Amino acid sequence: MAGTSAVTVSVSGFDNETGGVSSLVVRDGRVSVSPEPVVSGRPPTDPDGDGLYEDVNGNGRVDYDDVVELYATI
């Protein structure tokens, strides 16, 4: 379900893939949280921005494989 909420985020530490410290830039913006991955470790996406996660397999498009993967989880 789409909506808005005030959120405050604080980061106490941030590192990169090698464990080194990365720089952090703070900006006003949008926080997006998606459901847990259903398949292949990729989280579902909402390609058209309507608040519904139609791209079940997280490949960036809505296609037949999304239907197959959704059915397999039932």
C-alpha positions as CSV (number, residue, x, y, z in Angstrom):
1,M,0.0,0.0,0.0
2,A,1.4,3.4,-0.9
3,G,1.6,6.2,1.6
4,T,3.9,8.6,3.3
5,S,5.6,8.8,6.7
6,A,8.2,10.9,8.4
7,V,11.3,8.9,9.0
8,T,14.6,9.7,10.7
9,V,17.6,7.6,9.7
10,S,21.0,7.7,11.5
11,V,24.0,5.7,10.4
12,S,26.7,4.8,12.9
13,G,29.0,3.0,10.4
14,F,29.1,2.2,6.7
15,D,31.7,0.1,4.9
16,N,32.2,-1.1,1.3
17,E,32.6,-4.6,-0.1
18,T,36.3,-4.8,1.1
19,G,35.6,-3.6,4.6
20,G,37.0,-0.2,4.1
21,V,35.2,2.9,5.3
22,S,33.0,4.6,2.6
23,S,32.0,8.2,2.5
24,L,28.5,9.0,3.4
25,V,26.4,11.9,2.0
26,V,23.2,12.8,3.8
27,R,20.4,14.2,1.6
28,D,16.6,14.5,1.9
29,G,15.0,11.8,-0.3
30,R,12.9,8.8,-0.6
31,V,13.4,5.6,1.4
32,S,12.2,2.5,-0.5
33,V,11.6,-0.8,1.3
34,S,10.7,-3.9,-0.7
35,P,9.5,-7.3,0.3
36,E,12.0,-10.2,0.9
37,P,13.3,-12.0,-2.2
38,V,11.0,-14.7,-3.5
39,V,13.5,-16.3,-5.9
40,S,17.2,-15.9,-6.9
41,G,18.0,-13.5,-4.1
42,R,16.6,-10.5,-5.8
43,P,13.8,-8.6,-4.1
44,P,10.5,-8.0,-6.0
45,T,10.2,-4.6,-7.7
46,D,7.4,-2.2,-8.5
47,P,8.2,-1.2,-12.1
48,D,5.2,1.2,-12.6
49,G,5.4,2.8,-9.1
50,D,1.8,2.0,-8.1
51,G,2.8,0.4,-4.7
52,L,2.3,-3.1,-5.9
53,Y,5.2,-5.4,-6.5
54,E,4.3,-7.1,-9.8
55,D,7.9,-8.1,-10.7
56,V,8.1,-11.1,-8.4
57,N,11.5,-12.4,-9.5
58,G,13.1,-9.0,-9.4
59,N,14.4,-8.9,-13.0
60,G,13.1,-5.4,-13.6
61,R,10.1,-6.3,-15.8
62,V,6.7,-7.9,-15.4
63,D,6.7,-11.1,-17.5
64,Y,5.5,-14.7,-17.6
65,D,8.2,-15.9,-15.2
66,D,6.7,-13.7,-12.5
67,V,3.5,-15.7,-12.7
68,V,5.3,-19.0,-12.6
69,E,7.4,-17.9,-9.6
70,L,4.4,-16.6,-7.7
71,Y,2.5,-19.8,-8.3
72,A,5.4,-21.8,-7.1
73,T,5.4,-20.0,-3.7
74,I,1.8,-20.9,-3.0
